[in-house]
Amino acid sequence: MQLCPAPPMGRIKKPQRYQNRRYQKSTDLLIGKLSFQRQVRQIAESLKPGLRFQKAALDALQEASEAYAVTWACERFRM
């Protein structure tokens, strides 16, 4: 009795490469909105207490941060 299936014959795909391309093509956010907002508010609070943000400003910060991270990763790993 075989407990795990036999490895597929032929070439083995590299899942990371395709996973990164999937994220590049996607327009979804990679980081959860609430997690990102908490981090931004925590950093801002340490710099200037009582600072408040508009929702559009937090959304723009998240979009820009994720775009920068994806661009940096692509350049870093030469995809």
PyMOL Python script that loads the backbone (N, CA, C, O; Angstrom):
from pymol import cmd

cmd.read_pdbstr("""\
ATOM      1  N   MET A   1       0.848  -1.184   0.000  1.00  0.00           N
ATOM      2  CA  MET A   1       0.000   0.000   0.000  1.00  0.00           C
ATOM      3  C   MET A   1       0.894   1.248   0.000  1.00  0.00           C
ATOM      4  O   MET A   1       1.815   1.372   0.806  1.00  0.00           O
ATOM      5  N   GLN A   2       0.598   2.152  -0.914  1.00  0.00           N
ATOM      6  CA  GLN A   2       1.394   3.368  -1.061  1.00  0.00           C
ATOM      7  C   GLN A   2       0.693   4.513  -0.330  1.00  0.00           C
ATOM      8  O   GLN A   2      -0.487   4.776  -0.561  1.00  0.00           O
ATOM      9  N   LEU A   3       1.431   5.194   0.558  1.00  0.00           N
ATOM     10  CA  LEU A   3       0.829   6.255   1.369  1.00  0.00           C
ATOM     11  C   LEU A   3       0.737   7.586   0.642  1.00  0.00           C
ATOM     12  O   LEU A   3      -0.240   8.315   0.811  1.00  0.00           O
ATOM     13  N   CYS A   4       1.732   7.913  -0.159  1.00  0.00           N
ATOM     14  CA  CYS A   4       1.688   9.183  -0.880  1.00  0.00           C
ATOM     15  C   CYS A   4       1.816   8.908  -2.375  1.00  0.00           C
ATOM     16  O   CYS A   4       2.454   7.936  -2.779  1.00  0.00           O
ATOM     17  N   PRO A   5       1.210   9.760  -3.191  1.00  0.00           N
ATOM     18  CA  PRO A   5       1.231   9.516  -4.636  1.00  0.00           C
ATOM     19  C   PRO A   5       2.640   9.647  -5.204  1.00  0.00           C
ATOM     20  O   PRO A   5       3.487  10.356  -4.661  1.00  0.00           O
ATOM     21  N   ALA A   6       2.862   8.957  -6.291  1.00  0.00           N
ATOM     22  CA  ALA A   6       4.157   9.019  -6.961  1.00  0.00           C
ATOM     23  C   ALA A   6       4.343  10.401  -7.575  1.00  0.00           C
ATOM     24  O   ALA A   6       3.363  11.030  -7.974  1.00  0.00           O
ATOM     25  N   PRO A   7       5.575  10.884  -7.659  1.00  0.00           N
ATOM     26  CA  PRO A   7       5.794  12.197  -8.278  1.00  0.00           C
ATOM     27  C   PRO A   7       5.416  12.164  -9.749  1.00  0.00           C
ATOM     28  O   PRO A   7       5.590  11.141 -10.410  1.00  0.00           O
ATOM     29  N   PRO A   8       4.898  13.276 -10.270  1.00  0.00           N
ATOM     30  CA  PRO A   8       4.488  13.301 -11.676  1.00  0.00           C
ATOM     31  C   PRO A   8       5.691  13.137 -12.600  1.00  0.00           C
ATOM     32  O   PRO A   8       6.800  13.570 -12.289  1.00  0.00           O
ATOM     33  N   MET A   9       5.445  12.514 -13.719  1.00  0.00           N
ATOM     34  CA  MET A   9       6.510  12.315 -14.698  1.00  0.00           C
ATOM     35  C   MET A   9       6.692  13.599 -15.500  1.00  0.00           C
ATOM     36  O   MET A   9       5.745  14.366 -15.670  1.00  0.00           O
ATOM     37  N   GLY A  10       7.883  13.829 -15.984  1.00  0.00           N
ATOM     38  CA  GLY A  10       8.141  15.012 -16.803  1.00  0.00           C
ATOM     39  C   GLY A  10       8.703  16.151 -15.979  1.00  0.00           C
ATOM     40  O   GLY A  10       9.213  15.960 -14.875  1.00  0.00           O
ATOM     41  N   ARG A  11       8.595  17.328 -16.542  1.00  0.00           N
ATOM     42  CA  ARG A  11       9.162  18.518 -15.930  1.00  0.00           C
ATOM     43  C   ARG A  11       8.346  18.967 -14.715  1.00  0.00           C
ATOM     44  O   ARG A  11       7.116  18.947 -14.747  1.00  0.00           O
ATOM     45  N   ILE A  12       9.024  19.364 -13.666  1.00  0.00           N
ATOM     46  CA  ILE A  12       8.351  19.864 -12.473  1.00  0.00           C
ATOM     47  C   ILE A  12       8.291  21.382 -12.562  1.00  0.00           C
ATOM     48  O   ILE A  12       9.309  22.038 -12.786  1.00  0.00           O
ATOM     49  N   LYS A  13       7.097  21.938 -12.388  1.00  0.00           N
ATOM     50  CA  LYS A  13       6.919  23.388 -12.457  1.00  0.00           C
ATOM     51  C   LYS A  13       7.428  24.037 -11.177  1.00  0.00           C
ATOM     52  O   LYS A  13       7.371  23.444 -10.100  1.00  0.00           O
ATOM     53  N   LYS A  14       7.916  25.241 -11.308  1.00  0.00           N
ATOM     54  CA  LYS A  14       8.353  26.013 -10.153  1.00  0.00           C
ATOM     55  C   LYS A  14       7.181  26.882  -9.700  1.00  0.00           C
ATOM     56  O   LYS A  14       6.853  27.863 -10.367  1.00  0.00           O
ATOM     57  N   PRO A  15       6.554  26.542  -8.592  1.00  0.00           N
ATOM     58  CA  PRO A  15       5.350  27.267  -8.185  1.00  0.00           C
ATOM     59  C   PRO A  15       5.589  28.727  -7.832  1.00  0.00           C
ATOM     60  O   PRO A  15       4.700  29.550  -8.054  1.00  0.00           O
ATOM     61  N   GLN A  16       6.751  29.085  -7.290  1.00  0.00           N
ATOM     62  CA  GLN A  16       6.986  30.471  -6.893  1.00  0.00           C
ATOM     63  C   GLN A  16       6.940  31.412  -8.083  1.00  0.00           C
ATOM     64  O   GLN A  16       6.380  32.505  -7.990  1.00  0.00           O
ATOM     65  N   ARG A  17       7.518  31.003  -9.189  1.00  0.00           N
ATOM     66  CA  ARG A  17       7.555  31.861 -10.368  1.00  0.00           C
ATOM     67  C   ARG A  17       6.136  32.201 -10.817  1.00  0.00           C
ATOM     68  O   ARG A  17       5.827  33.359 -11.096  1.00  0.00           O
ATOM     69  N   TYR A  18       5.291  31.203 -10.884  1.00  0.00           N
ATOM     70  CA  TYR A  18       3.930  31.428 -11.339  1.00  0.00           C
ATOM     71  C   TYR A  18       3.106  32.156 -10.287  1.00  0.00           C
ATOM     72  O   TYR A  18       2.211  32.933 -10.618  1.00  0.00           O
ATOM     73  N   GLN A  19       3.410  31.906  -9.033  1.00  0.00           N
ATOM     74  CA  GLN A  19       2.701  32.597  -7.971  1.00  0.00           C
ATOM     75  C   GLN A  19       3.005  34.095  -8.029  1.00  0.00           C
ATOM     76  O   GLN A  19       2.099  34.915  -7.876  1.00  0.00           O
ATOM     77  N   ASN A  20       4.259  34.454  -8.248  1.00  0.00           N
ATOM     78  CA  ASN A  20       4.622  35.870  -8.345  1.00  0.00           C
ATOM     79  C   ASN A  20       3.958  36.526  -9.541  1.00  0.00           C
ATOM     80  O   ASN A  20       3.485  37.658  -9.439  1.00  0.00           O
ATOM     81  N   ARG A  21       3.915  35.842 -10.659  1.00  0.00           N
ATOM     82  CA  ARG A  21       3.250  36.411 -11.836  1.00  0.00           C
ATOM     83  C   ARG A  21       1.764  36.602 -11.583  1.00  0.00           C
ATOM     84  O   ARG A  21       1.173  37.583 -12.035  1.00  0.00           O
ATOM     85  N   ARG A  22       1.160  35.664 -10.857  1.00  0.00           N
ATOM     86  CA  ARG A  22      -0.260  35.798 -10.533  1.00  0.00           C
ATOM     87  C   ARG A  22      -0.486  37.057  -9.704  1.00  0.00           C
ATOM     88  O   ARG A  22      -1.446  37.792  -9.936  1.00  0.00           O
ATOM     89  N   TYR A  23       0.400  37.305  -8.734  1.00  0.00           N
ATOM     90  CA  TYR A  23       0.263  38.502  -7.914  1.00  0.00           C
ATOM     91  C   TYR A  23       0.498  39.768  -8.723  1.00  0.00           C
ATOM     92  O   TYR A  23      -0.137  40.790  -8.460  1.00  0.00           O
ATOM     93  N   GLN A  24       1.389  39.725  -9.695  1.00  0.00           N
ATOM     94  CA  GLN A  24       1.647  40.895 -10.531  1.00  0.00           C
ATOM     95  C   GLN A  24       0.429  41.249 -11.372  1.00  0.00           C
ATOM     96  O   GLN A  24       0.116  42.426 -11.551  1.00  0.00           O
ATOM     97  N   LYS A  25      -0.254  40.240 -11.886  1.00  0.00           N
ATOM     98  CA  LYS A  25      -1.412  40.477 -12.743  1.00  0.00           C
ATOM     99  C   LYS A  25      -2.650  40.874 -11.945  1.00  0.00           C
ATOM    100  O   LYS A  25      -3.566  41.497 -12.482  1.00  0.00           O
ATOM    101  N   SER A  26      -2.675  40.520 -10.684  1.00  0.00           N
ATOM    102  CA  SER A  26      -3.837  40.768  -9.850  1.00  0.00           C
ATOM    103  C   SER A  26      -3.933  42.245  -9.467  1.00  0.00           C
ATOM    104  O   SER A  26      -2.921  42.929  -9.315  1.00  0.00           O
ATOM    105  N   THR A  27      -5.156  42.716  -9.317  1.00  0.00           N
ATOM    106  CA  THR A  27      -5.366  44.088  -8.845  1.00  0.00           C
ATOM    107  C   THR A  27      -5.810  44.092  -7.385  1.00  0.00           C
ATOM    108  O   THR A  27      -6.078  45.153  -6.820  1.00  0.00           O
ATOM    109  N   ASP A  28      -5.887  42.921  -6.777  1.00  0.00           N
ATOM    110  CA  ASP A  28      -6.279  42.826  -5.373  1.00  0.00           C
ATOM    111  C   ASP A  28      -5.141  43.310  -4.479  1.00  0.00           C
ATOM    112  O   ASP A  28      -3.973  43.287  -4.866  1.00  0.00           O
ATOM    113  N   LEU A  29      -5.506  43.744  -3.285  1.00  0.00           N
ATOM    114  CA  LEU A  29      -4.496  44.158  -2.319  1.00  0.00           C
ATOM    115  C   LEU A  29      -3.841  42.922  -1.715  1.00  0.00           C
ATOM    116  O   LEU A  29      -4.512  41.919  -1.473  1.00  0.00           O
ATOM    117  N   LEU A  30      -2.549  42.988  -1.474  1.00  0.00           N
ATOM    118  CA  LEU A  30      -1.807  41.856  -0.930  1.00  0.00           C
ATOM    119  C   LEU A  30      -1.824  41.838   0.594  1.00  0.00           C
ATOM    120  O   LEU A  30      -1.761  40.774   1.210  1.00  0.00           O
ATOM    121  N   ILE A  31      -1.908  43.012   1.193  1.00  0.00           N
ATOM    122  CA  ILE A  31      -1.920  43.145   2.651  1.00  0.00           C
ATOM    123  C   ILE A  31      -3.348  43.493   3.062  1.00  0.00           C
ATOM    124  O   ILE A  31      -4.017  44.280   2.392  1.00  0.00           O
ATOM    125  N   GLY A  32      -3.808  42.912   4.153  1.00  0.00           N
ATOM    126  CA  GLY A  32      -5.145  43.221   4.647  1.00  0.00           C
ATOM    127  C   GLY A  32      -5.279  44.698   4.998  1.00  0.00           C
ATOM    128  O   GLY A  32      -4.349  45.305   5.528  1.00  0.00           O
ATOM    129  N   LYS A  33      -6.448  45.274   4.697  1.00  0.00           N
ATOM    130  CA  LYS A  33      -6.638  46.708   4.935  1.00  0.00           C
ATOM    131  C   LYS A  33      -6.486  47.085   6.405  1.00  0.00           C
ATOM    132  O   LYS A  33      -5.811  48.061   6.734  1.00  0.00           O
ATOM    133  N   LEU A  34      -7.110  46.315   7.281  1.00  0.00           N
ATOM    134  CA  LEU A  34      -7.047  46.667   8.701  1.00  0.00           C
ATOM    135  C   LEU A  34      -5.636  46.530   9.257  1.00  0.00           C
ATOM    136  O   LEU A  34      -5.201  47.360  10.056  1.00  0.00           O
ATOM    137  N   SER A  35      -4.928  45.508   8.848  1.00  0.00           N
ATOM    138  CA  SER A  35      -3.546  45.327   9.312  1.00  0.00           C
ATOM    139  C   SER A  35      -2.682  46.500   8.876  1.00  0.00           C
ATOM    140  O   SER A  35      -1.903  47.041   9.662  1.00  0.00           O
ATOM    141  N   PHE A  36      -2.828  46.884   7.622  1.00  0.00           N
ATOM    142  CA  PHE A  36      -2.036  47.998   7.102  1.00  0.00           C
ATOM    143  C   PHE A  36      -2.388  49.296   7.829  1.00  0.00           C
ATOM    144  O   PHE A  36      -1.499  50.058   8.209  1.00  0.00           O
ATOM    145  N   GLN A  37      -3.680  49.545   8.022  1.00  0.00           N
ATOM    146  CA  GLN A  37      -4.106  50.771   8.703  1.00  0.00           C
ATOM    147  C   GLN A  37      -3.574  50.825  10.132  1.00  0.00           C
ATOM    148  O   GLN A  37      -3.144  51.879  10.599  1.00  0.00           O
ATOM    149  N   ARG A  38      -3.605  49.689  10.824  1.00  0.00           N
ATOM    150  CA  ARG A  38      -3.079  49.653  12.190  1.00  0.00           C
ATOM    151  C   ARG A  38      -1.598  50.015  12.224  1.00  0.00           C
ATOM    152  O   ARG A  38      -1.151  50.782  13.077  1.00  0.00           O
ATOM    153  N   GLN A  39      -0.847  49.452  11.283  1.00  0.00           N
ATOM    154  CA  GLN A  39       0.590  49.739  11.237  1.00  0.00           C
ATOM    155  C   GLN A  39       0.851  51.219  10.948  1.00  0.00           C
ATOM    156  O   GLN A  39       1.686  51.846  11.600  1.00  0.00           O
ATOM    157  N   VAL A  40       0.137  51.768   9.975  1.00  0.00           N
ATOM    158  CA  VAL A  40       0.318  53.182   9.620  1.00  0.00           C
ATOM    159  C   VAL A  40      -0.038  54.072  10.807  1.00  0.00           C
ATOM    160  O   VAL A  40       0.699  55.003  11.130  1.00  0.00           O
ATOM    161  N   ARG A  41      -1.154  53.790  11.449  1.00  0.00           N
ATOM    162  CA  ARG A  41      -1.570  54.605  12.597  1.00  0.00           C
ATOM    163  C   ARG A  41      -0.577  54.490  13.762  1.00  0.00           C
ATOM    164  O   ARG A  41      -0.305  55.472  14.452  1.00  0.00           O
ATOM    165  N   GLN A  42      -0.043  53.290  13.970  1.00  0.00           N
ATOM    166  CA  GLN A  42       0.930  53.090  15.046  1.00  0.00           C
ATOM    167  C   GLN A  42       2.211  53.880  14.773  1.00  0.00           C
ATOM    168  O   GLN A  42       2.750  54.520  15.675  1.00  0.00           O
ATOM    169  N   ILE A  43       2.692  53.838  13.547  1.00  0.00           N
ATOM    170  CA  ILE A  43       3.901  54.591  13.188  1.00  0.00           C
ATOM    171  C   ILE A  43       3.648  56.090  13.304  1.00  0.00           C
ATOM    172  O   ILE A  43       4.471  56.827  13.847  1.00  0.00           O
ATOM    173  N   ALA A  44       2.497  56.534  12.788  1.00  0.00           N
ATOM    174  CA  ALA A  44       2.177  57.962  12.847  1.00  0.00           C
ATOM    175  C   ALA A  44       2.017  58.435  14.289  1.00  0.00           C
ATOM    176  O   ALA A  44       2.430  59.543  14.630  1.00  0.00           O
ATOM    177  N   GLU A  45       1.423  57.605  15.128  1.00  0.00           N
ATOM    178  CA  GLU A  45       1.224  57.963  16.539  1.00  0.00           C
ATOM    179  C   GLU A  45       2.564  58.125  17.256  1.00  0.00           C
ATOM    180  O   GLU A  45       2.707  58.977  18.133  1.00  0.00           O
ATOM    181  N   SER A  46       3.541  57.308  16.878  1.00  0.00           N
ATOM    182  CA  SER A  46       4.860  57.429  17.515  1.00  0.00           C
ATOM    183  C   SER A  46       5.578  58.710  17.073  1.00  0.00           C
ATOM    184  O   SER A  46       6.411  59.242  17.806  1.00  0.00           O
ATOM    185  N   LEU A  47       5.252  59.200  15.878  1.00  0.00           N
ATOM    186  CA  LEU A  47       5.879  60.421  15.377  1.00  0.00           C
ATOM    187  C   LEU A  47       5.153  61.681  15.835  1.00  0.00           C
ATOM    188  O   LEU A  47       5.775  62.663  16.239  1.00  0.00           O
ATOM    189  N   LYS A  48       3.817  61.634  15.763  1.00  0.00           N
ATOM    190  CA  LYS A  48       3.023  62.798  16.151  1.00  0.00           C
ATOM    191  C   LYS A  48       1.695  62.307  16.737  1.00  0.00           C
ATOM    192  O   LYS A  48       0.816  61.882  15.987  1.00  0.00           O
ATOM    193  N   PRO A  49       1.540  62.358  18.047  1.00  0.00           N
ATOM    194  CA  PRO A  49       0.307  61.881  18.682  1.00  0.00           C
ATOM    195  C   PRO A  49      -0.919  62.677  18.225  1.00  0.00           C
ATOM    196  O   PRO A  49      -0.848  63.886  18.006  1.00  0.00           O
ATOM    197  N   GLY A  50      -2.031  61.977  18.087  1.00  0.00           N
ATOM    198  CA  GLY A  50      -3.289  62.620  17.734  1.00  0.00           C
ATOM    199  C   GLY A  50      -3.503  62.831  16.249  1.00  0.00           C
ATOM    200  O   GLY A  50      -4.484  63.459  15.851  1.00  0.00           O
ATOM    201  N   LEU A  51      -2.612  62.322  15.428  1.00  0.00           N
ATOM    202  CA  LEU A  51      -2.728  62.488  13.981  1.00  0.00           C
ATOM    203  C   LEU A  51      -3.886  61.637  13.456  1.00  0.00           C
ATOM    204  O   LEU A  51      -4.065  60.493  13.873  1.00  0.00           O
ATOM    205  N   ARG A  52      -4.660  62.202  12.549  1.00  0.00           N
ATOM    206  CA  ARG A  52      -5.806  61.484  11.978  1.00  0.00           C
ATOM    207  C   ARG A  52      -5.640  61.364  10.475  1.00  0.00           C
ATOM    208  O   ARG A  52      -4.945  62.166   9.852  1.00  0.00           O
ATOM    209  N   PHE A  53      -6.288  60.349   9.890  1.00  0.00           N
ATOM    210  CA  PHE A  53      -6.172  60.080   8.459  1.00  0.00           C
ATOM    211  C   PHE A  53      -7.543  59.987   7.817  1.00  0.00           C
ATOM    212  O   PHE A  53      -8.496  59.500   8.426  1.00  0.00           O
ATOM    213  N   GLN A  54      -7.633  60.457   6.580  1.00  0.00           N
ATOM    214  CA  GLN A  54      -8.826  60.217   5.780  1.00  0.00           C
ATOM    215  C   GLN A  54      -8.719  58.816   5.182  1.00  0.00           C
ATOM    216  O   GLN A  54      -7.620  58.300   4.977  1.00  0.00           O
ATOM    217  N   LYS A  55      -9.863  58.215   4.909  1.00  0.00           N
ATOM    218  CA  LYS A  55      -9.872  56.872   4.343  1.00  0.00           C
ATOM    219  C   LYS A  55      -9.146  56.844   2.998  1.00  0.00           C
ATOM    220  O   LYS A  55      -8.399  55.908   2.712  1.00  0.00           O
ATOM    221  N   ALA A  56      -9.362  57.857   2.186  1.00  0.00           N
ATOM    222  CA  ALA A  56      -8.711  57.913   0.870  1.00  0.00           C
ATOM    223  C   ALA A  56      -7.190  57.986   1.000  1.00  0.00           C
ATOM    224  O   ALA A  56      -6.465  57.431   0.175  1.00  0.00           O
ATOM    225  N   ALA A  57      -6.711  58.670   2.034  1.00  0.00           N
ATOM    226  CA  ALA A  57      -5.262  58.773   2.240  1.00  0.00           C
ATOM    227  C   ALA A  57      -4.670  57.419   2.608  1.00  0.00           C
ATOM    228  O   ALA A  57      -3.605  57.052   2.112  1.00  0.00           O
ATOM    229  N   LEU A  58      -5.354  56.676   3.474  1.00  0.00           N
ATOM    230  CA  LEU A  58      -4.874  55.341   3.848  1.00  0.00           C
ATOM    231  C   LEU A  58      -4.898  54.396   2.651  1.00  0.00           C
ATOM    232  O   LEU A  58      -3.982  53.595   2.466  1.00  0.00           O
ATOM    233  N   ASP A  59      -5.946  54.492   1.842  1.00  0.00           N
ATOM    234  CA  ASP A  59      -6.029  53.652   0.638  1.00  0.00           C
ATOM    235  C   ASP A  59      -4.896  53.980  -0.333  1.00  0.00           C
ATOM    236  O   ASP A  59      -4.292  53.081  -0.918  1.00  0.00           O
ATOM    237  N   ALA A  60      -4.612  55.270  -0.502  1.00  0.00           N
ATOM    238  CA  ALA A  60      -3.534  55.677  -1.407  1.00  0.00           C
ATOM    239  C   ALA A  60      -2.173  55.213  -0.884  1.00  0.00           C
ATOM    240  O   ALA A  60      -1.328  54.766  -1.659  1.00  0.00           O
ATOM    241  N   LEU A  61      -1.963  55.319   0.426  1.00  0.00           N
ATOM    242  CA  LEU A  61      -0.712  54.836   1.024  1.00  0.00           C
ATOM    243  C   LEU A  61      -0.536  53.338   0.794  1.00  0.00           C
ATOM    244  O   LEU A  61       0.561  52.871   0.486  1.00  0.00           O
ATOM    245  N   GLN A  62      -1.622  52.596   0.947  1.00  0.00           N
ATOM    246  CA  GLN A  62      -1.531  51.147   0.768  1.00  0.00           C
ATOM    247  C   GLN A  62      -1.252  50.788  -0.688  1.00  0.00           C
ATOM    248  O   GLN A  62      -0.417  49.928  -0.968  1.00  0.00           O
ATOM    249  N   GLU A  63      -1.941  51.436  -1.604  1.00  0.00           N
ATOM    250  CA  GLU A  63      -1.714  51.168  -3.031  1.00  0.00           C
ATOM    251  C   GLU A  63      -0.263  51.464  -3.412  1.00  0.00           C
ATOM    252  O   GLU A  63       0.384  50.671  -4.096  1.00  0.00           O
ATOM    253  N   ALA A  64       0.232  52.604  -2.966  1.00  0.00           N
ATOM    254  CA  ALA A  64       1.603  52.990  -3.301  1.00  0.00           C
ATOM    255  C   ALA A  64       2.619  52.048  -2.658  1.00  0.00           C
ATOM    256  O   ALA A  64       3.609  51.677  -3.287  1.00  0.00           O
ATOM    257  N   SER A  65       2.377  51.664  -1.417  1.00  0.00           N
ATOM    258  CA  SER A  65       3.299  50.759  -0.722  1.00  0.00           C
ATOM    259  C   SER A  65       3.367  49.403  -1.400  1.00  0.00           C
ATOM    260  O   SER A  65       4.450  48.845  -1.572  1.00  0.00           O
ATOM    261  N   GLU A  66       2.224  48.874  -1.781  1.00  0.00           N
ATOM    262  CA  GLU A  66       2.206  47.564  -2.427  1.00  0.00           C
ATOM    263  C   GLU A  66       2.801  47.627  -3.829  1.00  0.00           C
ATOM    264  O   GLU A  66       3.488  46.696  -4.250  1.00  0.00           O
ATOM    265  N   ALA A  67       2.550  48.706  -4.553  1.00  0.00           N
ATOM    266  CA  ALA A  67       3.145  48.853  -5.887  1.00  0.00           C
ATOM    267  C   ALA A  67       4.663  48.921  -5.779  1.00  0.00           C
ATOM    268  O   ALA A  67       5.377  48.323  -6.584  1.00  0.00           O
ATOM    269  N   TYR A  68       5.151  49.650  -4.785  1.00  0.00           N
ATOM    270  CA  TYR A  68       6.595  49.742  -4.579  1.00  0.00           C
ATOM    271  C   TYR A  68       7.177  48.378  -4.217  1.00  0.00           C
ATOM    272  O   TYR A  68       8.226  47.991  -4.733  1.00  0.00           O
ATOM    273  N   ALA A  69       6.504  47.655  -3.339  1.00  0.00           N
ATOM    274  CA  ALA A  69       7.009  46.346  -2.910  1.00  0.00           C
ATOM    275  C   ALA A  69       7.067  45.363  -4.076  1.00  0.00           C
ATOM    276  O   ALA A  69       8.035  44.612  -4.202  1.00  0.00           O
ATOM    277  N   VAL A  70       6.048  45.359  -4.923  1.00  0.00           N
ATOM    278  CA  VAL A  70       6.030  44.453  -6.078  1.00  0.00           C
ATOM    279  C   VAL A  70       7.128  44.835  -7.063  1.00  0.00           C
ATOM    280  O   VAL A  70       7.825  43.962  -7.580  1.00  0.00           O
ATOM    281  N   THR A  71       7.290  46.129  -7.326  1.00  0.00           N
ATOM    282  CA  THR A  71       8.341  46.587  -8.239  1.00  0.00           C
ATOM    283  C   THR A  71       9.717  46.233  -7.698  1.00  0.00           C
ATOM    284  O   THR A  71      10.579  45.762  -8.439  1.00  0.00           O
ATOM    285  N   TRP A  72       9.920  46.458  -6.413  1.00  0.00           N
ATOM    286  CA  TRP A  72      11.203  46.137  -5.791  1.00  0.00           C
ATOM    287  C   TRP A  72      11.498  44.642  -5.898  1.00  0.00           C
ATOM    288  O   TRP A  72      12.618  44.248  -6.221  1.00  0.00           O
ATOM    289  N   ALA A  73      10.490  43.813  -5.628  1.00  0.00           N
ATOM    290  CA  ALA A  73      10.697  42.364  -5.687  1.00  0.00           C
ATOM    291  C   ALA A  73      11.008  41.917  -7.115  1.00  0.00           C
ATOM    292  O   ALA A  73      11.854  41.047  -7.321  1.00  0.00           O
ATOM    293  N   CYS A  74      10.336  42.500  -8.091  1.00  0.00           N
ATOM    294  CA  CYS A  74      10.586  42.130  -9.493  1.00  0.00           C
ATOM    295  C   CYS A  74      12.005  42.494  -9.905  1.00  0.00           C
ATOM    296  O   CYS A  74      12.687  41.703 -10.557  1.00  0.00           O
ATOM    297  N   GLU A  75      12.451  43.682  -9.530  1.00  0.00           N
ATOM    298  CA  GLU A  75      13.810  44.099  -9.870  1.00  0.00           C
ATOM    299  C   GLU A  75      14.839  43.275  -9.109  1.00  0.00           C
ATOM    300  O   GLU A  75      15.880  42.908  -9.654  1.00  0.00           O
ATOM    301  N   ARG A  76      14.547  42.993  -7.875  1.00  0.00           N
ATOM    302  CA  ARG A  76      15.482  42.251  -7.023  1.00  0.00           C
ATOM    303  C   ARG A  76      15.687  40.830  -7.532  1.00  0.00           C
ATOM    304  O   ARG A  76      16.811  40.328  -7.544  1.00  0.00           O
ATOM    305  N   PHE A  77      14.621  40.192  -7.944  1.00  0.00           N
ATOM    306  CA  PHE A  77      14.691  38.793  -8.353  1.00  0.00           C
ATOM    307  C   PHE A  77      14.680  38.621  -9.861  1.00  0.00           C
ATOM    308  O   PHE A  77      14.598  37.497 -10.356  1.00  0.00           O
ATOM    309  N   ARG A  78      14.763  39.734 -10.605  1.00  0.00           N
ATOM    310  CA  ARG A  78      14.880  39.732 -12.071  1.00  0.00           C
ATOM    311  C   ARG A  78      13.842  38.841 -12.746  1.00  0.00           C
ATOM    312  O   ARG A  78      14.176  37.876 -13.434  1.00  0.00           O
ATOM    313  N   MET A  79      12.582  39.189 -12.533  1.00  0.00           N
ATOM    314  CA  MET A  79      11.521  38.385 -13.135  1.00  0.00           C
ATOM    315  C   MET A  79      11.069  38.982 -14.435  1.00  0.00           C
ATOM    316  O   MET A  79      10.178  38.438 -15.087  1.00  0.00           O
TER     317      MET A  79
END
""", "prot")
cmd.dss("prot")
cmd.show_as("cartoon", "prot")
cmd.util.cbc("prot")
cmd.orient("prot")
